[in-house]
Amino acid sequence: MRVRGLDRRRLLGGFALSAVLPALAAAQVPAAGTRIVAVVNNEAITSQDLADRVRLALASAGLPDDAETRRRLAPQLLRGLIDEKLQLQEARRLRLEASEAEIDRAFAAIAQRNRLDPPGLAQALRRLGVEPEVFRRQLAAQIAWTKLVERELRPRVAVSREQIEELLGSGEAAEEELLLSEILLPVYAPDQEAQVLAEARDLARSIRQEADFAALARQISAAPSASEGGELGWVRASLLRPEFRNALAGLEKGAVAPPIRTAQGVHLVLLRDRRAAAGVDPARREAEIRRRLEDEQLQRLADRRLRELRRRAFIDIRA
């Protein structure tokens, strides 16, 4: 198969500390020339790990590789690496790790979306200064956490008839649908809120300067939609939470709403398009509402599980 050139803009489809663990002594020793920037239980994140992830984010989002852009991205990417360590450790404990075959399939699917075969994607990544193994490690974490969420948390999702009927009655006659994408930046502690909001405003400026929103979402978003480039699809305005509706009211197509603070963290929401809602039969509308309520509940359960993992973990940030 002939390998085509890779379009960069389409690539990749403050903690509370517990008592110091004795296992910390077993943390990996970084290679010469690198340093440890964080320790998560008994596993280290090195400056090379962070530099690799920054390079991957810059390459995939089409952002300039300069000191200011790296400064904007590094804090969120480090938090993402810490979360990945926690997710992989928990998945390993439950024997829910990603197999090589599963990682291969995910890698091949992304190659196909970029009109490449897997060797072609690997070659393209190297041309951008990113080793394929960096991307494969990220895929492994996503697959393992998805397995955990589906097996451990989805069975606990329960949507009541009262919840559905409340939203069924909230639609207006001239209802609007919005085509949305999101990036979620987690806030781990109250004293981090101002910092994360500032980072969100910085990222919004980068997006307005034509950074690839979908690629950036894949690299830094903590939302379940990250693997889909942050895409939420067409959403009826009446099904959005009030804080989202207020932020999106009057926003022009293609614009990013001001950062939105919720219990999950800080959201950046891209309004890709808007249209008048087509007539939908009651059964389909009810199914849409049930699916959205289930997705929101599942996200809350996953957020709660990750917060609990953070609370119990030993996390030492040295960056």
C-alpha positions in Angstrom: 0.0 0.0 0.0 1.4 3.4 -0.9 1.8 5.6 2.2 0.6 9.1 1.8 1.8 12.1 3.7 0.2 12.8 7.1 -2.0 15.8 7.6 -0.8 17.2 11.0 -4.2 18.6 11.8 -5.9 15.3 11.5 -3.4 13.2 13.4 -4.8 10.9 16.1 -8.3 10.8 15.2 -1.7 20.0 43.8 -2.8 16.7 45.2 -3.5 15.6 48.7 -0.6 13.3 49.7 -1.1 10.1 51.7 1.6 8.7 54.0 4.8 8.1 52.1 4.8 4.5 50.8 7.7 2.2 51.4 7.3 1.1 47.8 8.5 4.6 46.7 12.0 3.3 47.0 11.2 0.9 44.1 10.3 3.8 41.7 12.0 3.5 38.3 15.4 5.3 38.0 15.2 7.6 34.9 17.7 7.2 32.1 20.7 9.5 32.0 19.8 13.0 31.1 16.3 12.8 32.4 14.8 13.6 35.8 11.7 12.5 37.7 9.0 15.1 37.5 6.3 13.2 39.4 5.9 9.9 41.4 2.6 8.1 41.4 2.6 5.4 44.1 5.8 3.4 43.1 6.0 4.6 39.5 7.8 7.6 38.2 7.0 10.0 35.4 10.2 11.4 33.9 11.0 14.7 32.1 11.3 12.6 29.0 7.8 11.2 29.4 6.4 14.7 29.7 8.5 16.0 26.8 7.3 13.1 24.6 3.7 13.9 25.5 4.2 17.6 24.8 5.7 16.8 21.4 2.8 14.5 20.6 0.3 17.2 21.5 2.1 19.9 19.5 2.4 17.7 16.5 -1.2 16.4 16.5 -2.8 19.8 17.2 -0.7 21.8 14.7 0.5 24.1 17.4 3.9 26.0 17.2 6.7 24.3 19.0 7.9 27.2 21.1 8.5 27.8 24.8 5.3 29.7 25.4 3.1 27.0 23.8 5.0 24.2 25.7 4.4 26.2 28.9 0.7 26.4 28.3 0.3 22.6 27.6 2.7 21.1 30.1 0.6 21.4 33.3 -2.4 19.8 31.8 -0.4 17.1 30.1 1.4 16.3 33.4 -1.9 15.9 35.1 -3.0 13.7 32.3 0.0 11.5 32.7 -0.6 11.2 36.4 -4.2 10.2 35.8 -3.0 7.6 33.3 -0.7 6.1 35.8 -3.5 5.8 38.3 -5.9 4.4 35.7 -3.3 1.8 34.5 -2.5 0.8 38.1 -6.1 0.3 39.0 -6.8 -1.6 35.7 -3.8 -3.8 36.4 -5.1 -4.5 39.9 -8.3 -5.7 38.4 -6.6 -7.5 35.5 -8.1 -5.3 32.9 -5.0 -4.2 31.0 -5.1 -3.7 27.2 -3.6 -6.5 25.2 -1.1 -5.9 22.4 -3.8 -7.0 19.9 -6.2 -4.4 21.2 -3.6 -1.7 21.0 -2.7 -2.8 17.5 -6.4 -2.5 16.4 -6.7 0.9 17.9 -3.5 2.1 16.2 -4.7 0.6 12.9 -8.1 2.4 13.2 -6.4 5.7 13.7 -4.0 5.0 10.8 -7.1 4.3 8.6 -8.7 7.6 9.6 -5.6 9.3 8.4 -5.6 7.3 5.1 -2.5 5.4 6.2 -1.6 1.8 7.1 0.0 1.2 10.6 3.7 1.4 9.3 2.8 4.6 7.5 1.4 6.1 10.7 4.5 5.0 12.6 6.7 6.6 10.0 4.7 9.8 10.0 4.9 10.1 13.8 8.7 9.7 13.7 8.9 12.5 11.1 7.1 14.7 13.6 9.6 13.8 16.3 7.2 11.4 18.1 8.1 7.7 18.7 5.1 5.4 18.0 5.5 3.8 21.4 4.6 7.1 23.1 1.2 7.0 21.3 0.8 3.3 21.9 1.2 3.9 25.7 -1.5 6.5 25.6 -3.8 4.1 23.7 -3.1 1.4 26.3 -4.2 3.7 29.1 -7.4 4.7 27.3 -8.4 1.1 26.5 -7.7 -0.2 30.0 -9.7 2.6 31.6 -12.6 2.1 29.2 -12.6 -1.6 30.2 -12.7 -0.7 33.8 -15.5 1.8 33.4 -17.6 -0.6 31.3 -17.2 -3.6 33.6 -17.1 -1.9 37.0 -19.2 1.3 36.7 -21.8 0.9 33.8 -23.8 -1.7 35.7 -24.4 0.9 38.4 -26.0 3.4 36.1 -29.7 3.8 36.7 -31.9 6.5 35.2 -35.4 6.9 36.7 -38.6 7.6 34.8 -39.0 10.8 36.8 -35.6 12.1 35.4 -36.7 11.4 31.8 -40.1 13.0 32.2 -38.5 16.1 33.7 -36.5 16.6 30.5 -39.3 15.5 28.2 -41.3 18.5 29.5 -38.4 21.0 29.2 -38.3 21.2 25.4 -39.6 24.4 23.7 -41.7 24.5 20.5 -38.9 26.2 18.6 -36.1 24.1 20.0 -32.6 24.4 18.7 -29.9 21.8 18.2 -26.2 22.5 18.7 -23.2 20.7 17.2 -20.6 20.7 20.0 -17.2 19.5 21.0 -15.6 19.8 24.4 -12.3 19.7 26.3 -12.5 19.0 30.0 -9.6 20.2 32.3 -9.8 18.5 35.7 -9.6 20.5 38.9 -8.1 18.3 41.6 -8.3 20.7 44.6 -10.1 24.0 45.3 -6.8 25.9 45.4 -6.1 24.8 41.8 -9.2 26.4 40.3 -7.7 29.8 39.5 -4.7 28.1 37.8 -6.8 25.8 35.7 -9.1 28.6 34.7 -6.1 30.6 33.5 -4.8 27.6 31.6 -8.2 27.2 30.0 -8.2 30.8 28.8 -4.7 30.3 27.4 -5.8 27.2 25.5 -8.9 29.0 24.2 -6.6 31.6 22.7 -4.5 28.9 21.1 -7.7 27.4 19.6 -8.8 30.7 18.2 -5.4 30.9 16.6 -6.4 27.8 14.6 -5.1 25.0 16.7 -6.9 21.7 15.9 -9.6 21.4 18.6 -10.1 17.7 18.1 -6.4 16.8 18.2 -6.0 18.9 21.4 -9.0 17.2 23.0 -7.5 13.8 22.3 -4.3 14.8 24.1 -5.5 16.8 27.2 -9.2 16.3 27.7 -10.3 14.3 30.8 -13.8 13.7 29.4 -14.9 10.4 27.9 -15.3 12.1 24.6 -11.5 12.7 24.4 -11.0 9.5 22.3 -13.5 11.0 19.8 -11.7 14.3 19.6 -14.2 15.8 22.1 -17.1 15.4 19.7 -20.5 15.5 21.4 -22.6 15.5 18.2 -25.9 17.3 17.8 -27.4 18.1 21.2 -30.8 19.6 21.8 -30.4 22.8 23.8 -33.0 21.7 26.3 -30.8 18.7 27.3 -27.8 20.8 28.2 -27.1 21.8 31.7 -28.0 25.5 32.5 -24.4 26.6 32.7 -23.7 25.3 29.2 -26.8 26.8 27.7 -25.9 30.2 29.2 -22.4 30.1 27.9 -23.5 29.1 24.4 -26.3 31.6 24.1 -25.6 34.0 21.3 -22.2 32.4 20.5 -21.2 32.4 16.8 -20.6 29.2 14.9 -17.0 28.2 15.1 -16.4 30.0 18.4 -15.2 28.7 21.8 -17.4 29.6 24.8 -15.7 31.1 27.8 -14.4 28.5 30.3 -17.3 26.8 32.1 -16.8 25.6 35.7 -18.7 22.4 36.8 -18.2 19.8 39.4 -16.1 17.8 36.9 -13.6 20.6 36.2 -13.3 23.4 33.6 -14.9 22.9 30.2 -13.9 24.5 26.9 -16.9 24.0 24.5 -16.6 24.6 20.7 -19.9 25.5 19.0 -19.4 23.9 15.5 -22.9 24.6 14.2 -26.5 25.2 15.2 -29.9 24.4 13.6 -33.6 24.3 14.3 -34.5 20.9 15.8 -36.3 18.6 13.5 -39.5 17.0 14.7 -38.7 13.8 16.6 -41.2 11.2 17.5 -41.7 10.8 21.3 -40.0 7.4 21.5 -36.9 8.6 19.8 -36.7 11.7 22.0 -37.1 9.6 25.1 -34.3 7.4 23.9 -32.1 10.4 23.3 -32.8 11.7 26.8 -32.1 8.3 28.5 -28.8 7.9 26.6 -27.6 11.4 27.6 -28.6 10.9 31.3 -26.9 7.5 31.3 -23.7 9.0 29.8 -23.7 11.9 32.3 -24.2 9.5 35.2 -21.4 7.2 33.9 -19.0 10.2 33.6 -19.8 11.2 37.2 -19.1 7.7 38.4 -15.8 7.6 36.5 -14.8 11.0 37.9 -15.6 9.8 41.4 -13.6 6.6 40.9 -10.6 8.6 39.7 -10.9 11.2 42.5 -10.9 8.3 45.0 -7.8 6.9 43.4 -6.1 10.3 43.6 -7.1 10.6 47.3 -5.6 7.2 48.2 -2.5 7.5 46.2 1.0 8.9 47.0 1.6 11.6 44.4 4.7 13.7 44.5 5.0 16.4 41.9 8.5 17.6 41.3 8.2 19.6 38.1 
